[in-house]
Amino acid sequence: MNILGISAFYHDSAACLVQDGKIISAAQEERFTRKKHDFSFPINSIEFCLSNSGLSPSDIDFVAFYDKPFLKFERILETYLSYAPFGLNSFIKAAPLWIKQKLWTKELIKDDLGYNGKILFTEHHESHASAAFFPSPFQEAAFITMDGVGEWATTSFGIGKDNNINILSEIHFPHSLGLLYSAFTYYTGFKVNSGEYKVMGLAPYGEPKYKDLILTELMDLKEDGSFRMNMEYFDYCVGLTMTNRKFDKLFGSPPRKSETALTQREMDLASSVQEVTEEVMMRMTRHVHKVTGQKNLCLAGGVALNCVGNGRILREGPFENIWIQPAAGDAGNALGTALFVWYQYLENSRKADGKKDFQQGSYLGPEFDKESLANYLKRENIPYTELKDEELPEKIADLIASENVVGWFEGRMEFGPRALGARSIIGDARSSKMQEIMNLKIKFRESFRPFAPSVIKEKVSDYFELDSESPYMLLVAPVKKDIRREMTDNEQKLFGMEKLHVVRSSLPAITHVDYSARVQTVDKDTNPLYHKMISKLGEKHGCYAIINTSFNVRGEPIVCSPEDAYRCFMRTNMDYLIMGNFLLAKNDQKPLDKDTEWQKEFELD
């Protein structure tokens, strides 16, 4: 039984193949088209999913689509009508795409795929809930989904049990925690649906000076975590921006212009909306625990990428265990809708052991074997050294210990926004200069942004106040006090970006200014080569944690193919690239011809 799941037409289009209940392949369209957050019909992702299993469209039993376009259009029409005549310009811009494309999704799938079988549609938050619960290690769990908006729902919770999910309650548009966060993303000068994680990274530099103002003026938050937004301050129902002049007046100025200097004010705004978000998440979590009586919790939806909030839920309870879908945004709904069809629609049984999830480390994308890599390197006359399997971990560990920056291109590409040791740039977490080098000379991104560590699972508690797994880099945990460096009196008086260069621990490159880190635990079963390499670094050089950041530059999707990886390697100041068994040294390479304008290729995120 082959089920193809599709998400498309908003952001982060993706496809997923589920075969007899097992997740076989999944990938985001952006990785193939090289357009970040690509929302177009994911024909390349679909072709990958099918070809990876030797299938043609006639082999598909069901196509599942991640939301219900007519319900979504109903919400858009009703919203515009309720605000009419305001919003006419916005409606005129949105309507043609709906009339020509989105309302004809079924016909589009049939035509573009050459597929004549059954097409099923799940609601947006059903897809999120399915992506949260069905791949989780739990036979029974509560779930919470939170994002910008689907059809009408922006938040939901319920219970997943065996092969069934049951949504118990929803919050509806325009009241949306995801859109509140996006409003502040817009207001602080970052790109909506892309820059939210920058706001999260900026928050520790600020003070939550505006938290009370948000909770008194912008949002009516109840004890159970439910809320209503004061729409007098927001423009997203009918306008082309997230916030309006009344919002500007409340916070004292218009939105920050993109790429202008960040001030303490933006840091304080980021800190404030982050604290409000965590407050909502914590109140909601406590309420859901009380209502459902479950001990396990699953999370999905874009807000579930807020790993600071997730970390608090894990540490402060009351749930005993949590699992978060690694592709928590809309891309993961391709997976969710396909699993919904297999389990809930077709009523197939589901057995979870309470320990191991069904996501397979999220290594679900394309892989390039040794022969294809060798052919590529020879065809392009690229100099390399071939390493034996047993040589590779130690060689790369030695390069890292010598403070080299290494591009790591190994195995199947990750599904979801995080690089998890398949398409990663890695370096020595002990280096005090590594954060700045990587931000400014390799990623070409803002200097304030922190880097995350990969640590082998067995050693996580040696470095972080975390005694559970975090395989998908979706939990922030405090750096362990034993390895922290206490700040001097003068250092404690620093504000904003002045904090950036203070060494805070024996792993300064991954210790954020609030002594936190976004941790990835590496499992030897799901990524054995990555685990071996980090273990070798620990055995030989004394550190079982490294920097792991995504293999791309600012504005570029994570690399997918060897061509993408080599191009990114050559355009940046990385020292080495390891692809399969082939090690490439930058000093051996010829510069790329006519490649001086490449940074214009990617729209800044």
C-alpha positions as CSV (number, residue, x, y, z in Angstrom):
1,M,0.0,0.0,0.0
2,N,1.6,3.3,-1.2
3,I,0.3,6.6,0.2
4,L,1.7,9.9,-1.1
5,G,1.3,12.8,1.3
6,I,1.5,16.4,-0.1
7,S,1.7,19.8,1.5
8,A,1.7,22.8,-0.8
9,F,0.7,26.4,-1.7
10,Y,1.4,28.2,1.6
11,H,5.0,27.7,2.6
12,D,7.5,24.8,2.9
13,S,5.8,22.5,0.3
14,A,6.8,18.9,0.8
15,A,6.0,15.3,-0.2
16,C,6.2,12.0,1.8
17,L,5.8,8.4,0.8
18,V,4.3,6.0,3.4
19,Q,4.5,2.4,2.4
20,D,2.5,-0.2,4.4
21,G,2.5,2.2,7.3
22,K,6.3,2.9,7.3
23,I,7.7,6.3,6.4
24,I,9.9,5.6,3.5
25,S,10.8,9.1,2.1
26,A,10.1,12.7,2.8
27,A,11.6,16.0,1.5
28,Q,10.9,19.7,1.2
29,E,10.6,21.2,-2.3
30,E,13.0,24.0,-1.4
31,R,15.9,21.5,-1.4
32,F,15.4,20.8,-5.1
33,T,14.4,24.2,-6.4
34,R,16.9,26.1,-4.2
35,K,14.1,28.6,-3.2
36,K,13.8,28.8,0.5
37,H,10.4,27.9,1.9
38,D,9.2,27.2,-1.7
39,F,5.4,27.0,-1.7
40,S,4.9,25.7,-5.2
41,F,3.4,22.2,-6.0
42,P,6.2,19.9,-4.8
43,I,6.7,18.0,-8.1
44,N,10.5,17.5,-7.4
45,S,9.8,16.1,-3.9
46,I,7.2,13.8,-5.3
47,E,9.5,12.6,-8.1
48,F,12.2,11.8,-5.5
49,C,9.7,9.9,-3.2
50,L,8.5,7.8,-6.1
51,S,11.9,7.2,-7.8
52,N,13.5,6.3,-4.5
53,S,11.2,3.4,-4.2
54,G,11.0,2.6,-8.0
55,L,7.4,3.6,-8.2
56,S,5.4,5.4,-10.9
57,P,2.2,7.4,-10.2
58,S,0.1,4.4,-11.1
59,D,1.6,2.5,-8.1
60,I,0.1,5.1,-5.7
61,D,-3.0,3.8,-3.8
62,F,-3.9,7.1,-2.2
63,V,-2.8,10.7,-2.5
64,A,-3.4,12.7,0.8
65,F,-3.4,16.5,0.8
66,Y,-2.6,18.3,4.0
67,D,-5.5,20.7,4.3
68,K,-9.0,21.5,2.9
69,P,-8.7,24.3,0.3
70,F,-12.5,25.1,0.3
71,L,-12.6,25.5,4.0
72,K,-9.6,27.7,3.9
73,F,-11.1,29.9,1.2
74,E,-14.3,30.1,3.2
75,R,-12.3,31.6,6.1
76,I,-10.6,34.1,3.8
77,L,-13.9,35.2,2.2
78,E,-15.7,35.5,5.6
79,T,-12.8,37.5,7.0
80,Y,-12.7,39.9,4.1
81,L,-16.4,40.3,4.2
82,S,-16.5,41.1,7.9
83,Y,-13.9,43.9,7.4
84,A,-15.2,45.2,4.0
85,P,-14.5,47.6,2.4
86,F,-11.2,47.4,4.2
87,G,-8.8,44.8,2.7
88,L,-10.0,45.1,-0.9
89,N,-6.5,45.6,-2.2
90,S,-5.2,42.6,-0.3
91,F,-8.2,40.5,-1.5
92,I,-7.6,41.5,-5.1
93,K,-4.0,40.3,-4.8
94,A,-4.9,37.0,-3.2
95,A,-8.0,36.0,-5.2
96,P,-6.4,35.1,-8.6
97,L,-4.1,32.5,-7.1
98,W,-7.1,30.9,-5.3
99,I,-9.4,31.0,-8.3
100,K,-6.7,29.7,-10.8
101,Q,-4.9,27.2,-8.6
102,K,-5.7,26.5,-4.9
103,L,-9.4,25.7,-5.4
104,W,-8.4,23.2,-8.1
105,T,-6.0,21.2,-6.1
106,K,-7.5,17.8,-6.9
107,E,-7.4,18.5,-10.7
108,L,-3.9,19.9,-10.3
109,I,-2.7,16.8,-8.6
110,K,-4.3,14.6,-11.2
111,D,-2.8,16.6,-14.1
112,D,0.7,17.2,-12.8
113,L,1.1,13.6,-11.5
114,G,-0.8,11.8,-14.3
115,Y,-2.7,10.2,-11.4
116,N,-6.3,8.9,-11.5
117,G,-6.7,7.3,-8.1
118,K,-8.3,8.4,-4.9
119,I,-7.3,11.8,-3.4
120,L,-8.2,12.5,0.3
121,F,-8.0,15.8,2.2
122,T,-7.4,16.1,5.9
123,E,-7.8,19.3,7.9
124,H,-4.7,21.3,8.6
125,H,-4.5,20.6,12.3
126,E,-5.5,17.0,11.8
127,S,-2.4,16.8,9.7
128,H,-0.3,18.5,12.4
129,A,-1.8,16.2,15.1
130,S,-1.1,13.1,13.0
131,A,2.5,14.2,12.4
132,A,2.8,14.7,16.2
133,F,1.3,11.5,17.4
134,F,1.6,8.7,14.8
135,P,5.4,8.8,14.4
136,S,5.9,9.2,18.2
137,P,7.1,6.4,20.5
138,F,3.8,6.5,22.5
139,Q,0.8,4.2,22.2
140,E,-1.2,6.9,23.9
141,A,-0.5,10.6,24.4
142,A,-2.0,14.0,24.5
143,F,-1.1,16.3,21.7
144,I,-1.0,20.1,21.2
145,T,-0.7,21.8,17.8
146,M,0.0,25.5,17.4
147,D,0.8,27.5,14.3
148,G,-0.2,30.6,12.4
149,V,-3.5,29.3,10.9
150,G,-4.9,26.4,8.9
151,E,-8.5,26.5,7.7
152,W,-9.9,28.1,10.8
153,A,-8.0,26.5,13.6
154,T,-4.7,28.1,14.9
155,T,-4.4,25.8,18.0
156,S,-5.8,22.5,19.0
157,F,-5.3,19.7,21.5
158,G,-6.6,16.2,22.0
159,I,-5.7,12.6,22.6
160,G,-3.9,10.2,20.3
161,K,-4.5,6.5,21.1
162,D,-3.5,3.4,19.2
163,N,-4.4,4.3,15.5
164,N,-6.6,7.2,16.2
165,I,-6.4,10.9,17.0
166,N,-9.3,12.8,18.6
167,I,-9.2,16.6,18.6
168,L,-11.0,17.9,21.8
169,S,-10.7,21.6,21.4
170,E,-9.5,24.4,19.1
171,I,-8.8,28.1,19.0
172,H,-9.8,29.8,15.8
173,F,-8.5,32.6,13.6
174,P,-7.7,35.4,14.0
175,H,-6.6,34.5,17.5
176,S,-3.2,32.9,16.9
177,L,-0.1,32.5,19.0
178,G,1.9,31.8,15.8
179,L,0.6,35.0,14.2
180,L,1.4,37.0,17.4
181,Y,5.0,35.8,17.1
182,S,5.1,36.5,13.4
183,A,3.8,40.1,14.1
184,F,6.8,40.7,16.3
185,T,9.0,39.1,13.7
186,Y,7.7,41.6,11.2
187,Y,7.9,44.5,13.7
188,T,11.5,43.8,14.6
189,G,12.5,43.8,11.0
190,F,12.7,40.1,10.1
191,K,11.0,38.1,7.5
192,V,7.6,36.5,8.4
193,N,7.5,32.7,8.2
194,S,11.3,32.6,8.1
195,G,12.8,34.9,10.7
196,E,10.9,33.7,13.8
197,Y,13.8,31.7,15.0
198,K,16.0,34.8,14.8
199,V,13.6,36.5,17.3
200,M,14.0,33.5,19.5
201,G,17.8,33.8,19.3
202,L,17.7,37.5,19.9
203,A,15.6,37.3,23.0
204,P,18.3,36.4,25.5
205,Y,20.1,39.7,24.7
206,G,17.1,41.7,25.9
207,E,14.8,42.3,28.9
208,P,11.1,41.5,28.8
209,K,10.1,45.1,29.3
210,Y,7.0,44.9,27.1
211,K,5.6,41.6,28.4
212,D,3.0,43.2,30.6
213,L,2.0,45.6,27.8
214,I,1.5,42.6,25.4
215,L,-0.6,40.8,28.0
216,T,-2.8,43.9,28.8
217,E,-3.2,45.4,25.4
218,L,-2.6,42.8,22.7
219,M,-3.8,39.6,24.2
220,D,-6.4,38.4,26.8
221,L,-4.7,35.3,28.2
222,K,-6.7,32.9,30.4
223,E,-5.4,30.6,33.0
224,D,-6.0,27.6,30.8
225,G,-3.8,29.0,28.1
226,S,-6.7,30.0,25.8
227,F,-6.5,33.6,24.5
228,R,-8.1,36.2,22.4
229,M,-6.1,38.8,20.4
230,N,-7.1,42.5,20.3
231,M,-7.4,42.9,16.6
232,E,-7.3,46.7,16.8
233,Y,-3.5,46.4,16.7
234,F,-3.1,43.9,13.9
235,D,-3.4,44.2,10.1
236,Y,-3.1,40.6,9.0
237,C,-6.8,39.9,8.5
238,V,-7.1,42.4,5.7
239,G,-3.8,44.2,5.1
240,L,-0.5,43.5,3.5
241,T,1.4,43.9,6.8
242,M,1.2,42.1,10.2
243,T,0.8,45.2,12.4
244,N,-0.8,48.6,12.0
245,R,-0.2,52.2,13.1
246,K,-1.9,51.7,16.4
247,F,0.6,48.9,17.2
248,D,3.4,51.4,16.2
249,K,2.0,54.0,18.6
250,L,1.7,51.5,21.4
251,F,5.4,50.5,21.1
252,G,6.6,54.0,20.2
253,S,7.9,53.8,16.6
254,P,7.3,52.1,13.2
255,P,8.7,48.7,12.5
256,R,12.5,48.3,12.2
257,K,13.6,48.4,8.6
258,S,15.2,45.1,7.4
259,E,19.0,44.9,7.6
260,T,19.3,48.1,9.7
261,A,21.2,48.0,12.9
262,L,19.6,46.1,15.8
263,T,19.1,48.1,18.9
264,Q,18.4,47.2,22.6
265,R,14.7,47.9,21.8
266,E,14.4,45.1,19.3
267,M,16.2,42.8,21.8
268,D,13.7,43.8,24.5
269,L,10.7,43.3,22.2
270,A,12.1,39.8,21.2
271,S,12.6,38.9,24.9
272,S,9.0,40.1,25.7
273,V,7.2,38.2,23.0
274,Q,9.3,35.1,23.8
275,E,8.3,35.2,27.5
276,V,4.6,35.7,26.5
277,T,4.9,32.7,24.1
278,E,6.4,30.5,26.9
279,E,3.7,31.6,29.3
280,V,0.9,30.6,26.8
281,M,2.7,27.3,26.1
282,M,3.1,26.5,29.8
283,R,-0.5,27.4,30.8
284,M,-1.9,25.4,27.9
285,T,0.3,22.4,28.7
286,R,-0.9,22.3,32.3
287,H,-4.5,22.6,31.2
288,V,-4.1,19.8,28.6
289,H,-2.5,17.6,31.2
290,K,-5.4,18.2,33.6
291,V,-8.1,17.5,30.9
292,T,-6.5,14.5,29.3
293,G,-4.8,12.8,32.2
294,Q,-2.1,11.6,29.9
295,K,1.6,11.3,31.0
296,N,3.0,11.7,27.4
297,L,2.7,14.8,25.2
298,C,3.3,15.2,21.5
299,L,3.8,18.6,19.8
300,A,3.6,19.9,16.2
301,G,2.8,23.1,14.3
302,G,5.2,26.0,13.7
303,V,5.2,27.1,17.3
304,A,6.6,23.7,18.3
305,L,9.8,24.8,16.7
306,N,10.2,27.2,19.6
307,C,12.7,25.0,21.3
308,V,13.1,27.4,24.3
309,G,9.4,26.9,25.1
310,N,9.7,23.1,24.5
311,G,12.7,23.0,26.9
312,R,10.6,24.6,29.6
313,I,7.7,22.1,29.0
314,L,10.2,19.2,29.4
315,R,11.8,20.6,32.5
316,E,8.8,22.0,34.3
317,G,6.2,19.3,33.5
318,P,3.6,18.2,34.3
319,F,4.0,15.7,31.4
320,E,6.6,12.9,32.0
321,N,7.6,12.6,28.4
322,I,7.4,14.8,25.3
323,W,8.0,14.1,21.6
324,I,8.1,16.8,19.0
325,Q,7.7,16.3,15.3
326,P,11.1,17.4,13.7
327,A,9.3,18.8,10.7
328,A,6.9,20.6,13.0
329,G,5.9,23.3,10.4
330,D,3.7,22.7,7.3
331,A,6.3,20.5,5.6
332,G,5.6,17.8,8.2
333,N,2.0,17.8,7.3
334,A,2.8,15.9,4.2
335,L,3.9,13.1,6.6
336,G,0.9,13.7,8.9
337,T,-1.8,13.5,6.3
338,A,-0.3,10.3,4.8
339,L,-0.1,8.6,8.2
340,F,-3.7,9.8,9.0
341,V,-4.9,7.9,5.9
342,W,-3.0,4.7,6.8
343,Y,-4.0,4.6,10.5
344,Q,-7.3,6.5,10.9
345,Y,-8.9,6.2,7.5
346,L,-7.8,2.7,6.7
347,E,-7.9,1.6,10.3
348,N,-4.6,-0.2,10.3
349,S,-3.2,-1.1,13.7
350,R,-0.3,0.7,15.3
351,K,2.1,-0.6,18.0
352,A,4.5,1.7,19.7
353,D,7.1,0.5,22.3
354,G,7.2,3.6,24.4
355,K,10.9,4.1,23.5
356,K,11.7,4.3,19.9
357,D,9.9,6.6,17.5
358,F,9.0,5.9,13.8
359,Q,10.8,9.0,12.4
360,Q,14.1,7.1,11.8
361,G,16.2,10.1,12.9
362,S,14.3,12.1,10.2
363,Y,17.0,10.9,7.7
364,L,14.3,10.5,5.0
365,G,15.7,12.5,2.0
366,P,18.0,11.8,-1.0
367,E,21.2,9.9,-0.6
368,F,24.2,9.7,-3.0
369,D,26.2,6.5,-3.1
370,K,30.0,6.2,-3.4
371,E,29.9,5.6,-7.1
372,S,27.8,8.6,-7.9
373,L,29.9,10.9,-5.7
374,A,33.1,9.6,-7.3
375,N,31.7,10.1,-10.8
376,Y,30.7,13.7,-9.9
377,L,34.2,14.5,-8.5
378,K,36.0,13.0,-11.5
379,R,33.6,14.6,-14.1
380,E,34.3,18.0,-12.6
381,N,38.0,17.5,-12.1
382,I,37.7,18.2,-8.4
383,P,40.8,17.2,-6.3
384,Y,40.1,14.9,-3.4
385,T,41.6,12.3,-1.1
386,E,39.7,9.0,-0.6
387,L,39.5,7.8,3.0
388,K,38.8,4.2,4.1
389,D,35.7,3.8,6.2
390,E,37.8,3.2,9.3
391,E,39.9,6.3,8.7
392,L,37.1,8.8,8.3
393,P,36.0,9.4,11.9
394,E,39.5,10.0,13.2
395,K,40.6,12.2,10.3
396,I,37.6,14.4,10.6
397,A,37.9,14.5,14.4
398,D,41.5,15.7,14.0
399,L,40.5,18.4,11.6
400,I,37.9,19.7,14.0
401,A,40.3,19.6,16.9
402,S,42.7,21.8,14.8
403,E,39.9,24.4,14.6
404,N,39.1,23.7,10.9
405,V,35.5,24.2,9.7
406,V,34.3,21.1,7.9
407,G,31.3,20.6,5.5
408,W,29.8,17.3,6.4
409,F,27.7,15.6,3.5
410,E,26.8,12.1,4.5
411,G,23.9,9.7,4.1
412,R,20.2,10.7,3.6
413,M,19.3,14.3,3.8
414,E,17.2,15.4,6.9
415,F,13.5,16.1,6.7
416,G,12.7,19.3,8.6
417,P,14.4,22.6,9.1
418,R,17.3,21.3,11.2
419,A,20.6,19.9,10.0
420,L,21.1,16.7,12.1
421,G,24.5,15.4,10.9
422,A,23.7,14.6,7.3
423,R,24.0,18.1,5.7
424,S,25.9,20.0,8.4
425,I,28.8,22.4,8.8
426,I,30.7,21.3,11.9
427,G,33.5,22.7,14.1
428,D,35.1,22.7,17.5
429,A,32.7,23.8,20.2
430,R,35.7,24.7,22.5
431,S,36.9,27.4,20.2
432,S,36.2,30.9,21.5
433,K,36.5,32.4,18.0
434,M,34.4,29.8,16.1
435,Q,30.9,31.5,16.6
436,E,32.1,34.7,14.9
437,I,34.0,32.8,12.2
438,M,31.1,30.7,11.3
439,N,28.5,33.5,11.4
440,L,30.4,36.1,9.5
441,K,32.8,34.2,7.2
442,I,30.9,31.0,6.4
443,K,27.2,31.5,7.0
444,F,27.3,35.3,6.2
445,R,24.6,35.9,8.7
446,E,23.9,38.1,11.7
447,S,26.6,37.9,14.4
448,F,24.2,37.5,17.3
449,R,22.9,34.2,16.2
450,P,23.9,31.2,18.4
451,F,25.1,27.8,17.2
452,A,23.9,24.5,18.4
453,P,25.8,21.5,19.7
454,S,25.7,17.8,18.6
455,V,26.7,15.6,21.5
456,I,26.7,11.8,21.6
457,K,23.6,10.6,23.5
458,E,25.7,8.8,26.2
459,K,27.5,12.1,27.2
460,V,24.7,14.6,27.1
461,S,24.4,15.0,30.9
462,D,28.2,15.7,31.1
463,Y,27.7,19.0,29.3
464,F,24.0,20.0,29.7
465,E,21.3,19.9,32.3
466,L,19.4,17.4,30.3
467,D,18.9,13.7,31.1
468,S,16.7,12.7,28.1
469,E,17.2,12.5,24.4
470,S,16.9,15.5,22.0
471,P,17.5,13.9,18.7
472,Y,15.9,16.6,16.6
473,M,17.5,19.7,18.1
474,L,14.1,20.9,19.4
475,L,15.0,21.4,23.0
476,V,17.0,24.1,24.7
477,A,18.7,23.1,27.9
478,P,21.0,25.0,30.3
479,V,24.7,24.3,29.9
480,K,25.9,22.4,33.0
481,K,27.1,24.5,35.8
482,D,30.3,22.4,36.1
483,I,31.6,23.7,32.7
484,R,30.3,27.3,33.0
485,R,32.6,30.2,33.6
486,E,31.3,32.8,36.0
487,M,31.2,36.3,34.6
488,T,33.2,39.1,36.3
489,D,31.4,42.1,37.8
490,N,32.2,44.2,34.7
491,E,31.0,41.5,32.4
492,Q,27.7,41.3,34.2
493,K,27.0,44.9,33.6
494,L,27.2,44.5,29.8
495,F,24.1,45.1,27.7
496,G,22.8,43.7,24.4
497,M,25.5,42.7,21.8
498,E,28.2,43.6,24.3
499,K,27.4,40.2,25.8
500,L,28.3,38.4,22.7
501,H,32.1,38.0,23.1
502,V,32.1,37.0,26.7
503,V,33.3,33.4,27.1
504,R,30.7,31.6,29.3
505,S,31.8,28.0,29.4
506,S,34.4,25.5,28.2
507,L,32.2,25.2,25.1
508,P,31.9,28.9,24.3
509,A,30.9,28.4,20.6
510,I,27.6,26.8,21.5
511,T,26.8,28.5,24.9
512,H,24.3,31.3,24.3
513,V,24.4,34.5,26.3
514,D,21.9,33.1,28.9
515,Y,24.0,29.9,29.3
516,S,21.6,27.9,27.2
517,A,22.1,25.6,24.2
518,R,19.9,24.0,21.6
519,V,21.0,20.4,22.0
520,Q,21.1,17.6,19.5
521,T,21.8,14.2,21.0
522,V,23.4,11.8,18.5
523,D,22.3,8.1,18.5
524,K,24.6,5.4,17.2
525,D,21.7,3.5,15.7
526,T,20.2,6.3,13.6
527,N,23.5,8.0,12.6
528,P,26.4,5.7,13.3
529,L,29.1,7.5,11.3
530,Y,28.4,10.9,12.9
531,H,28.3,9.2,16.3
532,K,31.7,7.5,15.6
533,M,33.3,10.7,14.5
534,I,32.2,12.7,17.6
535,S,33.1,9.7,19.8
536,K,36.6,9.7,18.3
537,L,36.9,13.4,19.0
538,G,36.1,12.7,22.6
539,E,38.4,9.8,23.0
540,K,41.4,11.5,21.3
541,H,40.8,15.2,22.1
542,G,38.6,15.1,25.2
543,C,35.3,16.6,24.0
544,Y,32.2,14.7,23.0
545,A,30.3,17.7,21.6
546,I,30.8,19.7,18.4
547,I,29.2,22.7,16.7
548,N,26.5,21.6,14.2
549,T,25.0,24.2,11.9
550,S,23.1,23.7,8.7
551,F,25.0,23.3,5.5
552,N,24.0,26.5,3.7
553,V,24.6,30.2,3.6
554,R,22.1,32.8,4.7
555,G,19.0,32.8,2.5
556,E,19.9,29.4,0.9
557,P,18.0,26.2,1.6
558,I,20.1,23.4,3.1
559,V,22.2,21.7,0.4
560,C,20.7,18.6,-1.1
561,S,23.1,17.3,-3.9
562,P,26.9,17.0,-4.2
563,E,26.7,19.9,-6.6
564,D,25.0,22.1,-4.0
565,A,27.5,21.1,-1.3
566,Y,30.6,21.8,-3.5
567,R,29.2,25.1,-4.6
568,C,28.5,26.2,-1.0
569,F,31.9,24.9,0.1
570,M,33.7,26.9,-2.5
571,R,31.7,30.1,-1.9
572,T,32.5,30.2,1.8
573,N,35.6,30.0,4.1
574,M,35.1,26.4,5.0
575,D,38.4,24.5,5.2
576,Y,37.4,21.0,4.3
577,L,34.4,19.1,2.8
578,I,33.8,15.4,3.4
579,M,31.3,13.8,1.0
580,G,31.0,10.1,1.6
581,N,34.6,8.8,1.7
582,F,36.0,11.7,-0.3
583,L,37.8,14.5,1.6
584,L,38.2,17.8,-0.2
585,A,40.7,20.4,1.0
586,K,40.0,24.1,0.2
587,N,43.7,24.8,-0.5
588,D,43.6,22.1,-3.3
589,Q,40.6,23.6,-5.1
590,K,40.6,26.1,-8.0
591,P,38.3,29.1,-7.5
592,L,34.9,28.9,-9.2
593,D,34.8,30.8,-12.5
594,K,32.6,33.9,-12.8
595,D,31.1,33.4,-9.4
596,T,31.5,36.8,-7.8
597,E,27.8,37.8,-7.7
598,W,26.5,34.6,-6.1
599,Q,25.2,36.2,-2.9
600,K,22.5,37.9,-5.0
601,E,21.2,34.5,-5.9
602,F,19.5,34.0,-2.5
603,E,16.9,36.4,-1.1
604,L,17.9,37.3,2.5
605,D,15.7,35.6,5.1
